Amino acid sequence: MQIKGAMTVLNRRAQFYGKTLDWLINAMDNHMDENMTVTQAYEVYKMDQGYRWKGTEGDTWVKS
């Protein structure tokens, strides 16, 4: 999945909840569970923003 497709998925999911994209990203940062497609889009979005997954120190996203 590329960033354009990821943004489409995330924006549609935020609309589903009646919230903003920022709300959805913040909720997922705070361990909100979503289906696999939304989770994959979230990961693409985070990597596009310059983050990488650091599972050895608290399982979190960190700026590269």
Secondary structure, DSSP 8 states (H G I E B T S, - for coil): --HHHHHHHHHHHHHHHTS-HHHHHHHHHTT----HHHHHHHHHHHHHTTEEEETTSSSEEEE-
